[in-house]
Amino acid sequence: MVGKLLRLNMTDDLKLVVPHYSDFVFDQNHIKDDARRLMEKLRPHWDASTIEIKQFTEGITNWLIGCFPLDFDSDKSEKDDVVLIRVYGRKTELFIDRQKEIANMLLMYQNGLSPPVFCSFANGMAYGYSAGKVVDSTMVRQEYIYNLICHQMVKMHSISYKKQSITLPICDSSNNDDNNNNSGEMKNEAKACLSRLFNKYLTLIAESITPDDPVSVFLNNEGITLDDLTKEADYLVENLSKLGSPLVFCHNDLLLNNIIYDERKPSISFIDFEYADINYQAFDIANHFNEFSGVDEYIPEMYPSKEFQLKWLSCYLKHWNQLVESDEGDIHVNRQFDLRVEDLYVQVSKFSLASNLLWGIWALLQTIHSTIDFNFFAYGVPRIREYFKRKHSLLSLSSPIKKHVS
C-alpha cells in the first residue's frame, strides 16, 4: 500500500506527487524478486515474467538496478521503458537527507534537467532513465564534451536565480486529505551547505569512531586529530566565503560516473542528486575538476592543467553570461572577460581544497559505516593528504581583478 505521498509544490500551476511505499523494503539478496514486485506497482502493464533486470556496479554508496521489457531497444524505445531502482547503502540516512534528494530531483525535472521520480520506498527510490553513456577520462577533456557539460552545469546553477522555492509537505494518504499539505514543510534557503556538511560528517565520525578502527590508526599516524580537521574546515569556510563566489544550486558530486553523454542529440545530463544543494559556484566546478583524478584509483597528476582550466572556465562563463547575466539585464557581460576567467580560476583552485577535504572526511565516515564493496579508506586518505600538500600554495593565490582594481 502507499503509506505517504510526497507532494512538491514547485509553482502555482504545477504539483508533483511521488508515491511512497512505506512497507516495501528492498532486499539485496532477492534483487530480481523485489524488482519485479516493485514493477507490478509502477508498470502493471509489463509482463513480470519477461522483465529484464540488470544490476549496475558503478555506484559507491548505493545499489542501482535497471528494469526494462524484454524487447527493449535503447535506440528506439521511450525513456519510460526503463525504470531505475536505487537501494540506499547502509547508514547513508545518517548523512543524506533522502526527502531533500527527491525534492532536488523533482526540481531538476521541472527544469528539464532530470528524468521523473516514480516512487520512493522504505530503503530506496525508483526514477527515470537518462539515455546515453557515462563519460570517461578521455571524453571529459574533449572540447565538444566539456562545452556540453558547461552548458548543463550553467542551466543547473541558474535555477537559484529563478527564485524557485521548494516545499516538501509529507502527508498521510490514507484519506487523501489535501488539508495535511502543510505538515513537515521544509524549504531550501539561500545559504551554502558547505559548512553544514563539514560539521555533520565530523560530528558523525566523532560519535562512532573507535580507538582500533582504520580511521583512528590513520589519524594517529598522520598526527591529526578530529579537532584539527574541524579547525581546518572552519578555517577554509571562513576564507572561501569571502571570495565572492555566487550561491547557486549545485550538484556537489559531479564525478564522471554522474555525467551521461547522449551522442544522438548530442547532450549531457547529470544523475544522482544525493548531495545537491545550495552551495558556492566555484565549489561545484572545483569538485568536478578534482574528479578528473579518479575514483577507484586516485591520481593527483590527472587534475587538469591551468591551460585546460582556463579554456573550460572561459566556456563556462560564456554560457553563464548568455543564460544568467543577460537575463538580469547586464549589458556589460563581456567587459574584462579575461580577468573574470582568471578570477574564477583562483576561486576554483581554492575551492578544490574544500572538495578534497570534504570528500576525504566523508570517506572516513563511510569507512566506519558502509558495507558496500568499495575501499572508502583508500579513497579518502590520499585526498586528505593532497589537501594538506596543496593548502598553502593554493590559498596564497590572489585575484587578478583585485590587482587590477588596486
N, C-alpha and C positions, 0 to 999 in steps of 0.2 A: 504494500500500500504506500501511497505517498504521504509521508509524515509531515512535511512542511513545504511551503513554497517560498522560493527566494524571489522577491519582487524588486526590480530595479527601475525606478522612475528616472529616466535619463532626461527627458524633455516633456513638455506638456502633452505632446502628441504621440509619445512612444512609451509603452510599458512592456518591459521584458520580464517574463516569468520563467523560472527554472525549477522543474520538479526536483524534490529532494526525497530519495528513498531511504528513510532513516533505518529501516530494518534490513537493508541489503548490505552485507559485508562480503567483500571480495576476498576469496581465499587463494593465495598464490600457489597452493598445492592442487587446486582444482580450477585452473585457469580457463580451460575450454568450457567446462560445465557452467561456471559462473558467467562467462562471457555470453553464452547462449541464453542463459536466464535473463540477463540484462537486455539482450536484443529482443526478447519476447515483449518487453515493455516499450522499447524505443522503436523497433522495426518489426511490428507484429506481422507485416505482410511478407517478411522474408521467411524462406523455408529453413527452419532451425537446423535440419539435418545436413544442409549443404553450405552453411555459413563457413567461410574460410576465416581462420583465426591465426594471426601472426604476432609473436612476441618480439618486441624490439629490445635492443640491449644498450642503446646509446645513453639513456638516462642514468645519472649518477645518484639521484635521491629518490626516484620513483620507479615503478614498473610501468611499462607502456605496452598496450595490446591494441592491435588493429583488427577490426571486424569488417568483412565485406562479402557480398554474394559470390557464389562460385564462379559465375561468368563475368566477374568484374574486369573491366578493361580501363586502365588508368588513362589511356589516351582518349577514350570515348565516353566514359561514364561520368555522371554528375558527382559533385563533391559529396552529396547526401548519400551516395552509395558506399561511403566509408565512415565508420564510427571509430573514433579512438577512445580507448579506456585508459585512464591513468589511475593507478593504485598507489596511494601515498606510502612513502617509506616510513619505517618505524620511528616514532618520536618526532617526525617532522612538524607535527602540530605545535611543538614547543616554540618553534621559531618561524613558522609560516602561518599567516592568517589566511585560512582557506576560504573564508567567506569573502575577504577582500580580494583574493585571487580571482574568484568568479566575477566579482564586480569589475576587476581590471579587464577580464576577457570580454565581458559584455560592453564595456566602454570602448574597447578596441573594435569589437564587432559593429557597434553603432557607427563608428567612424570608418568602416570599410577596411579595417586593418587586421581582422582576425575572423576565423570561422565561428559559427554559433556554438553555444554551450547547450547540450541536450538535457543533461541532468547532473545532479550530484547524488552521492550515496554515502554510507557511513564512513568509508575509508577511500573515497576517490570521486572521480567525475568522468563524464563522457562528453565529448565535444567533436566538432567537425575536423575535416582533413584539409591540410594545406598542401596542394599539389606541388610536386617538384622534388628536388634532391638537395640534400644538405651540402652547403658549400664546404670546400676543403681549403687547406693552407695555401694552395696554389691559386685557386679561383678568387679567394678573398683579396688577393693583391692585384688582380686584373682590373684595369680601369673601368671597363664597362660593367663589371660586377659591383665594384665599390661605389660607382655612381648610383646604381640602383639601391644599394644599402644606405647611402647618404640620403637619398630621396625618401626612402621609407622611414628612416630614423627622424628626419625633419618632420614628416607628417605626424609621427607619433609624438614628438616633442612639442608640436604646435597645438596638441589637444588642450593643454592647460591654458593656452592663450584664448581659447574659445569660451573659457569660463564655464565649463560644464560641471555641474555638481553631481556627486554620486551619493545616492541614498540607498541603504541596504536594509529595508524592513524584512524581518523574518516573522511569518505569521503561521498559525496553526491552520491547516487546510481542511480539517475535518468537517467544518461547516462552511468553508469557502467564504468566510466573512471578511469583506474588504475593510471593515471597521478596525481590524487589527493592524493595518498597514504601518502604523507609526511606532510599533514596538521594535526595540532593538535597532534603532536608527543609528547609522554610522555615516560620517562624512569625511571625505578627503579634505584636508586643509593644506593650504599652500605653505608647507613647512617641510624642509628637506628631511628625508628619512635616515640620512647617513649616521647622525649621532645616535638615534634611537636603535639602529641595527647594531652598532658597536656595543652599546650598553646592554642590549638584550643578549647577544652572544656571550659576552664576557660574564654576565651575571649567571647565565645557564651553565657555563663551564665551572664557575666558582661553586655552584650548588651541587655539581655532580662529579667533580674530579676526585680521584683517589691518589694516594702517595705512590702507588706502584704501577699506575697505568702509563702508557707511552707518552701521553701529554705531559705528565709530571716529570718524567725522565727527560724529555726534550727540553722543557723549560729550565730544569736544573742544569743540564749540560750546557745550555746556552747562557746561563747566568741571568735568566729573565724570570720575572715573577708576573703574576696576573695584574698586580698593581702597576708594574712597569708598562704592560700592554695597555692598560686603562689610561695611563698618563700619555702614552704615545697617541692613542686615539683622540683624547681630548685636545692635545696639542695640535694635531692635524686638523680636526674640525674647526678649531678656533682660527687657525691660519687660513685654511682653504675657504672658509665662509667670507673672508674679506676680499676675495679675488674678483667678485662681481659676476660670477657665472650665473646665468639665469636659472631660476627654478622651473623645471618642466616635468612633464610626465615621462618618466624613464623606464626602460625595460630592466636595467640594472644587472642583466646577466646574459649579455649578447656574445656568448661563446659560439663557435662556428656551428655546432650542432643545433643551435636555436635559430639559424638563418637558412631559409629554404629558397632555392632558386628554381623558378619555373621558366624553362627556356622557350616554351611555346608562346608566351605573351610578348616579350620576356618581362619577368617581375621578380621582386624579392618579397618574402613575407617573414615575419618573426613568429616564433612559437614559444610556449612555456612562459607564462607571466606570473610565476610564483612570487617573484621578488619585485615586480613592477610597483612603482610608487613615485610620488613627487620627490625629485632629487635634483642635484646640480647637473646641468647640461654637460659640463666638462667631465663629470664622473662617468656618465654613460659612454662617452666616446673613449675615455681613458681605459675603462674596463674592457671595451671591445678590443682596443689595441693590445692590452695585456693578454687577451685570449689567443692572440697570434702565437704565443709561446707554448700552447698546447695544454691538454688536459691529462691524458694518460702519462705523457712524458713531458716534463716542464723543461723547455729550452729557452733561457732568457735571451739568447742571441737571436731568436726569431722575432723578438719585439721589433716593430717596424722602425726603419731609419728615419732621421729627421726629414730627409728629402721626400720620402714616401708620405710621412705625416702631413707635411705642408701641402702636398698635392691633394691628399684626402680631405684635409681641413678646408682647403680652398673650394673643393667640390661641395662640401657640406654647407659652407657659408653662402655659396651661390644659391643653393636650394633654400636655405633659411631666408635669405633676402627676398626671394621670389614669393615664398609662401607665408612668411610671418611678417617681416618688416614692411613689405609693400602693402599688406593688409592693414597695417596700422598707420598708413599714410606717410611713411618716412620717405621723403624724396631724395635723401642723401645716402641711399643704400650702398653705393659704390665708393663713397668717399673714404679715403685712407684704407682701402680694402686690404692691401698687403700688410699693413700694420695690424689690422684686425686678425688676419690669419696668424701672424706671428704671436699676437697676444693670446689667441686661442691655443696655440701650440704650448705656450708657457703654462696656461691653466691646465691643459690636459696632462702635461708632463707631471705637474704637481699632484693632480688627482690620481695619477697612476699609482702613487704611493698609497693613497687611501684604498684603492681597489685591491692591491696586493695584501695590505694589512687586514682588510675586512674579510676577504675570502680565505686568507691564511687562518684567521681566528675561527671563522665558520668551519673550516675543515678540521680544526682541533676539536670543536664541539661534535662534529659528525663522527670523528674517531671514537669518541666516548659512547655515542648512542646508536649509530647506524648499523644495520645488519645487511645492507646492500653489499654485493661483491665488488667493492671498489676500495682502493687504498687511499683513503682520505688523508692519512698521515703523510704519505709521500706527496700528496697534492699540496698540503698546507705548509709544510716545513720550508721548502725552497722559496715560497712566496714571502714568508715572514723574513727569511734571511735576505731576500732581494730587497725588501723594504728597507732594512737597516743598512744594506750596502749602498743604496742609491739615495737615501734620505737627504743627506747634506748637500749633495751636488744638485739635486732637483729643486729643493726648497730655496737654493741660492739664486735660481733663475729669476730674472726681473722682466717686467713687461716692457716691450718696446714702445707701447703707447704712452706709458708714464715717462719714459725717457724723452720721447718726442715732445710731450707737453711741457716738461720741465726745461 
